[in-house]
Amino acid sequence: MRSTFFWATVCSWFVAVVTLAAPAQPVYRIASPDKQTQFDVQVDARQRLVYRVIQAGKTVVGPSVLGFRLNELTIGQQTVLGGMRQRTHREQIKWPLGENDIIRNHYTEMSVQARSAGVAYTLVVRVFDGSVAFRYVLPNTSAPGVIRQELTSFDLGEDYTIYQYNEESVFTPTSLSALHKTCDFPATLTNGRLYLSIGEADNQSYTKAVLARADSPHALTLAFGRDSVRTSGPFVSPWRTISVATSAIGLHQFSDLALRLCPPPRAGVPGWIKPGKLIRAALTTQGGLDCIDFAAAHGFNYIMFDAGWYGAEFRSSSDPTQVIPAIDMPRVIQYGKDKGRTGQPIGVILYVNRVGLRAKLDTILPLYRRWGVAGLKFGFVDGLSHEGLNWLIPAIKKVYDHGFVLNIHDNYKPTGLSRTYPNLLTQEGIRGNENNPDAFHNTVLPFTRFVGGAADYTFCYPNANEQFSDNLLKTKLQVTKGQQLALTVVYFSPLQAMLWYGNPVHYTNEVELEVFARVPTVWNESHYLTGEIGRHVSVARRKGNTWYVGTVAGLTDWQGTIPLSFLPKGKRYVATVYEDDGGGSIQKRSVTLTGGQAWPVRIKARGGQVIMLQTL
């Protein structure tokens, strides 16, 4: 386990050593750079370590219990506080794989020394503008042990609505007082005035934790999903984070918080890490060649051979070093490289599931390098337990060290480790398009799961062979084509799977494909313009000199205006608009507009619109 790396970069330090005076113990207080967010920690009358979060002068969380159960000891009870150290940190992170190419990482940090049940430990707290993060640190002298439970709680003091979900489920808005299920991180809550996101960051050797209702009807506590956590030597828990906004769209400013809380890569972001779009190939040589031709013609960067390319994926007899006879892998890989002679090569990504990964990871990584593979997709890994994460995080590092981009599917959710291992371009941990979610789900995701980081939604856009009725695909989709196109702008993933179920030879409507061909997957600048959870959302993103605006409606029609304040006032633009035509297809039109004005929208339920803006 690494030591407390977060003390490495220091802008300014001061030390406050407190002499304890009976019977009172100190209250340690720290404020954000803008002084609007405050975190207090103290020992309460019952000798428990507790904290409060205050935003703009009003208590949002607290007093709430801190601590954990180590072996048979309850750490956090009968606590005695020692000294406190504080520092400030100001950093601009250049990040070519994100929603913004610069991440502002400004915070104040305090490290509080404490002792409980004979165990010395440190509570480390970072306070950002609008967010707090805290974690527990056990020093080198700690003997091996087992963390059986984390006692961290979040007392909100009043009833909130939580958007409850687990792993890849739908969302169920539930009042805290009626909550009977657990909820995954990141969890979004609102009382109608404030919007909260409770999350985690830098989970490298812990277990999956979830939120459950505490004894108080308006409080949440942490629970372990499957197992306990074994510790040995120095140990740090994941960060627990709380972010506060006064609007639903305000939560977006915290979507990079987990990245800010993770250590940087050893030497910046390597140039071999290429974001982009992929199309999934049929498990034949011709399927791979057809997908490469399509990718080259439509601005895609990768194709992928999914489950089955080395045999039935859950059989131990299936060998990820052996390709099924139907695929000439060397020919397909070379064909992709040849397509790059006049541009970017088309890389091949290979899927390997848990059975194959556990058996042969150290064998396949150098082998796939010799083959010329560009990346891997992990399938059905265990992101739910201490044992599973203890295997997974070193595996991510091995894939990074061997020079592959990586996509992790199924239950794994991000905790910011893409900053430490930037080859980890995306992950699933989301109910994606292959599960046919409705427009409510689609308009909840930007304010919930996407606050935690990138997600591979696996777009299942229909092709010319599929029939529509009333704008909706009969057999699969519950939303329109316009919404599908708009979500490619609204949703963020540096590696985004498009046309998931499609045969490329069946995609003939080039007007619709223009959006897939032109939309990037990483951005210079992003703004959430307007939106309400489950009702509608509009997002603007810039790549180079082109702005992209994606707008989608939930289960009811949405009529309103979109502020174009992100554009220079008075500057003229030509707007290319892609939207539903009312008959199951996409219509394209062009209009001229001026920066600073508002854009009127009228979007039918389950529909969407894409605007591309370029200067005149």
N, C-alpha and C positions, 0 to 999 in steps of 0.2 A: 504494500500500500504506500502510495506516495506521501511525503510529509506535507506540511501546510504551505504549499506553493503560493498561496494567495498573499503571503507576506513578501513575495519576491520583488514586486514593483511598487515602490513607495515614492510618493511625491512629497509628503510632509508627515512627520510623526510628532506626537507629543504623548507623554505618559502621565497618567493620573494614578498615583498609588494611594489607595484609601486606607486609612487606619480605622478599623472597625470599632465602633463605640456601642456598648450594650445600652438598651436592648435593640436599638434601631440598626438596620442595615441600609447600605446606600441604595439610591435609585440611580441607575445609569441611564443616560438619555443621549440619543444621537439624532441628528436631523439631516435631511437631504441637502444637496447643494442649493436648491431654491428655498430651503427652510420650510416648505409646505408639508413635507412628509416626516413623521417623527416615530421613533421606536424607543420605548421605555422597557427596561428589564429590572426586576427587583425580586426580593423574597417577601411573600405575603405573610399575613398573620398566622397561617397554618404552616409556615416554613417551607412553602413550595416556591420553586422558581417560576415566575410568571412574566408575561410581556403584554404590552399594549401597542397598537398601531393607531396613530392619529394623523388625519389628513385635513388640511386647512382648518386646524383648530378643533376638529370634532373627532371623538373616538370612533373608530371603525371596527377595530377588533380589540377585545380584551376586557378585563384581565384574563389571560389564557395560559394554561399550564404548559410548561416545557419539561422535557426529560425523557428517560427511556429506562427499560428494565434490562440490566446487565447481569446475567446469571440469575441469582436470586435477590439481587439488590435493586432497589428503586432509586435511580439516579435522578435528582431533581427535588426530592423530599429532604427535609432537614438540611437544606443547602446553606452554606456559608460562602459569601462572595469575597473574593480577594481583589487584586488590582485590575485595572482596565487600561488598555492601550487603544489609541485612536489614530486614524490617518485619513487623508483624503487622496483621491485618485482621479486623474483626468487623462483621458485617452481617446484618440480617434482611430478606430480600427478600419483599415481598408479591407473591404469584403466583396470580392468579385462574384460570390455565389449566393447573393441574398436579394432581398426586396429593395434594399438601398445599398449603394456601393460604399457608403461610409456609415459605420455604427458608432454612435456617441456613447462612450462608456465612462460616465462621471458618477462617482458615489463617495459617500463617507463610510468608513468602516470602524467598528470597535470590536475588540477581543476582550471578553470578560472571563477572568479566571474564577473558577468555582470548585467547591469540594462538597461531595455528598456521599454518605455511606462509606467514607474512607477513600473514595475515588476522586482524583483530581481530573478535571476536564475543562474545556474552554468552549464558550459559546461565541461564535463569530457571526457578526451582523453586518450587512451592507445595506445602506439606505440610498436609493436612487430617487429621482423626482417621480413620485407616484407609485413607487414600489419598495418593498423591503424583502430581504433574503437573509436567512439564518441557517446555521448548521452547527453540529456538535463535533468536537475534536477530542479524541483520546490520545494521550502522549505516548512516547516510546516506552515508558515504563509500565504501561498497562499489560497485564498478563492476558493470555488467550482467554476468550470467553464467548458468550452467546448473547446477542441482543435479542431478547424474546418479544419485545414490544416497544414501539415508540409512543411516547405519551403526548406528543405535540398536539395541541388543540387550537381551535379557532372559534372563540365565543363572539358572535356577531351582535348579541344583545337585543335582537328583534328578528322577526320572521323575514326570511329571504326566499326567493324562488331559485332553486338550483336546477340546472339543465343536466339531469342525471343520465349517465351512460356508462357502459363498461366495454372496453376493448373495441369491437367493431359494431356495436349496437346502434339503434336509433336513440334519439334524445327524448326524455320525458320531463317536461317542466313540473317540478314538485316542490311544494313548500317544505322548508326544513322541519317544521313541526310534524309533517306527515311522511318524512323520509324513512323508508324501511330497507332500502337497498344501499349498497355502496356506490361510490362514484369515482371514476378515474380522474387522474390529472391529465391535462389542466381542466379544472372545474370552473364554470362560469355561474355567477349568482347575481341577482339584482333585487333591490327592494323598491324599484321604480324611480329612485333618486340617484343611487350609486350602482355601478357595475363593478364586480370584483372578479378577478381571476386568481385562483389558488393553484399553484403548480409546484414543480420540482425542477432541479437542474443538477447536472454533473453526477448522475447515478452511474458510478463505475464499478462498484463492488458491494452493492446493498441488495435489497430485494424489492419487488414491486410493492408499493404502498398505495392504499386507496383511502378515500374519505368515507367515514360512517358517522351517523348521528351520535352525539355524545349524550350524557345524562340530561343535560339541559336541552330543551326543545329548540333552542336557537344557536346551538353550538355543534361543531364538527370535531371529530378526532381522527387520528391516523389509525389505520389497521393494516396488518400485513396480510397480503392476499393468500400466500401459500406456505411460507416457511419463515424461520428466523434467520439471523445474520451472524455468522461466525467471524470473530475478530481476532487479530493477532498482531501485536506490536502497534505502531501508530495507526490511527484509524480516523477517517472523516466520513460523516454521513452526507447524503445528498443535501443540497440546498432546498429549503422550503421557502416558497415565494408567495407573496400577496401583492397584487397590483390593484389599484383603485382608479376608476375613471368616472366621469359624470355623464357619459353617453356610451352607448353600445359601440359606436365606431371608435371611441377613445381607447378601447382595449387593444386596438391594433398597435399602438405605440410600444406595447410590451412584447410583441411577437419575437423580438430578438433578445429578450432578457436572458433566456437560458444560454444563448451564445456568449453574452457578456460575462456570465458567471463561470464559464469553462476556461481552462487554460488554452493559450494559443498553440498553433502547430509549431513544431520545432524550428522550421525555417520558412514561415509564410505559406502561402497556398501554391503548391507546385504547378507549373504550367501544363503538365500532362493531364490535370483534372479538367475535363471538359463537360459542362452542363449541356443539356439538350433534350430533344424529344425522341421517343422510340416507338416503333411499331412491332407488334408481336408476330412472329412468323409461324406458318404451318410447319409441322415437323417433317419436312422434306427438303431436299436440295433446292428444288424449284421454288418452294415457298420462301426460302431464304433469299434466293436471287431476286424474286419478284419484290420482296420487301425492300431490298437494297435499291432496286431501281426506283421504287416509290419514294424512299427516303431521300435519295439524291435529287429527285425532281421536286420535292416539296419541303426542302429545308430541314429534314430530320437528320439526326446525328447517329442514331443507333437502331439496330434491330435486336430482337431478343428471341432466343429459343427457350420456351418455358418448360414446365414439367413434362417429362416423357422423352426428352431428347437422349437420355441415357437409359431409358427403360422405366418401368412402373416405379414411381418415386418413393413409395413407402416399403418397398421390398429390399431387404438387405443384400439380395443378389444383384440388384441394379447398381452398376459401377460407374460413378461420374468421371472415370478415366476412359470409358469406352462409349463411343457414339453409336446409336442405332444405325443399321445399314441404310435406312432411307435418307440419311443426311451425309453428304460429302462435306464434312466440316472444313477441311483445308481449302476446298474450292470456294465455299461461301465466304470464308474469312478473307481470302485473297481477292475475291471479287469486290468486297467492300473496300479494301485498300486501293484497288485499281480505280474505283470510282472517285477516289480522292486525288487523283493526279491533276485534276483541274479545280480542286476545291478541298473541303474537309473530308477526310476518309470517313466511311460509314463503319462504325465499330460494331462488333458482335458481343452481346451480353448473354451469359449463360446462367440459367436457374439451377441451383442445387439446394435440396431440402436438408432438413436436420439430420436424417439418417446418413446421407452421403457426407455431409459436412463433418459430423462427429467422427466418422470413420476415416476420412481421407483428406481433411483440409490441408495438412502439411504436404501431401502428395500432389494435390491438384493445383495448388498455387504456382509452383515452378513449372508444372506441366502446361497450364493454360498460358503462361508467359511464352513458352516455346511455340504454342499454337498461334499466338497473336491475338488472344482474346482481349477485349477492351474492359470488361467489367463483369461483376457477378450480381446475382439476385439471390439473397438468402430466403429460404422458405420454411415456415413452420418451426423457426427457432423458438426457444423458450425465453421470452422476455418477462416472465411472471414470477420468477423465483431467484433466490440468491445463487443457487447452483447454476441456473441458466444464464444469468447475467455475468457470473464469474467466468463462464465459458465464452460468452458472446463478445465482451469488450476486448479481450486479447485477440479474438478472431478478427474483429474490425481492424485492429492495429496490424495484424499480419497481412490482411488484404491491402491496407495502405502501404505497408513496406514493400509489397510486391508490385505496386503500381497499377491497381485496378480501381475503377469507380465501383460504388456499392449501393445497392438498394435492398433494404430489409423489409420483408413483407409479414403479413398476419398481425400478431398482437403487439408487436414492439412499437413504442411511442418515443418520440425524441425527448432528450433532456439536455440538448445543447452540445452534444459530443461531436457534431459536425464541425465545430470550430477547432477542436483538438485533432480530429481526423477528417479533414475536408473532403476526402474521397467518399465519405458517407453522404451522398448527395440527397437522399430522401429515404423515407420509410412509409409503411402503411399505417397501421394502428388507427384505421378509419373505416367507416362503412362506405365503400366506394361505389362507383357507378355500376360495377358488375352485379351488385346486389339490388339494383333498381330502386334506389331511394327516391322519395318524393320531394317536392319543391320546399316543403317545410324543413326537411332535413338539410337540403342544399343551402338554405338561407340561415340555418343555425350554425353550420360548420365554420363560417368566417369569424364568428364571435366566440367559438369554443375551442375545438380541436386545433384550428389554425393559429390560435394564440400561442400554442406550444411549439410550433415549428412546421416545417415543410411536410406535405403528405402526398403520396402517390394515389390519386383518385381513380386511375385506370379508366379513362374516358371510353365509353362504348358507343361511339357515334355511328348512326345507321348508315348503310350504303344504299345504292340505287336499287338493290333487289328487295328492300324491305318496304312495307306499305304503311301509310299513315292514315289516321282518321281524326278530324278535328285538331290537327297539328300534333297529335300524340302518336308515337309508335305503338302499334297494337300489341306487339309481342313482348317488348322489353321496357322501353322508357316510359316514365310517368311525367316527363317534362318535354318541352319543345326542343327542336333543333337550335332555336335562338338561345335558349338557356344553356344548352350544351356548349355552344360557341363562347358565350359570355363567361362561363365558368373557367375557361382556359386563361382568362385574364384575372378573374377574382381569386382563384385558388393559386397557391404558390408551391412550386416544387421545382428545384433545379434540374431534376430528371423527371420528366412527365411522360407517362404512357398514354398514347393516343390510339384511337381506332382499335380498341382492345380485342374485339371479336371479329374484326373486319378482314376480308381478303382484299388486298390492295387493288386487284384488277377490277373489283366491283365499285370502286369509288371513281365516279365519272363526273360529278358536279363540281367543276373547278371553282365556281363562285363560292361555294361553301368551303372548299379546301383552301381557299386563299387565306382564311383566318388561321387554320392550322399551320400553313406554310410560313406565315408572317409573324405569328405571336412568339415572342421569346420566352424563355423559362427563368432567366435571371434579369435583374433590373437595376437601373441607375437611381431610380427614385419612385416611391410609392405613396399614395394617399388614399385613405378611406374617406369617401366624399359624403355619403349619407347611408343610413341603414338602421333597421330595427331587427332584433333577433327573431328569426322565423317569418319575417314579413317581406323584407326587401333589402338589397345592398347594392351599392355602386362603388367601384374601385377604379382609380386612375393610376397607371404605371407608365414610366418613361424608360425607353431604351434608345440611347443616342438622341436624335432630334425628333423622334416619333413618340407621341402619346397614345396609349391604348386605354379605353374606358370600357369596363364590363359592368353591366347592370342586369340584375335578375329580380324577378318577383316570386313571392311564395305562393301560397294556395289561394290568394285573392288578387284581383287586379290592383295595380299600383299606378297612380298618376301623381306626378309632382315635378319638381325641378332639381337639376343637378348643378351645384355651384362649380363654375370653372375658374375658381380663384387661383388654382395652381398654374394657370397660364398667364403670361405677362399681359397686363391690361392694355387694351388697344391693339394688340398684335393680331393679324388676321391669319386664319387657318382654313384649310380645306378638310372637311370631315367626311370620311368614307364610312357609311353606316351599313351594318349587316344586321338584319332583324327578321323575325317571322313574317311570312307573307299571308298568313291566314289559311293557307292551303296545304301546309305540311312541308313547305320548302323555305328557302332563305331568299330574301330580296336584298339587293344592294343599291344604294343611292349615295349621291354626294351633295353636300351643302357647304356653304361658306359661313363661318362664324368668327366672332371676335373675342379675344381673351378678356375675362372679367365679367362677361355676361353669363346668364344662367341657361342651361339646356333643358327644354321641356321634354318630359317622357310620359308616355302612356303605354304601359306594358301589361298585357293580359296575364291572368294567373298562370303560373308555371312557365312563363315565357322569359325572354331575355333579349339583349341588344349589345352589340359591340360597335364602338366608334374608334376609328384610327384617325389621328389628327396630325397633319403635317403643315408646316408654314408655307404660305403663298410666296 
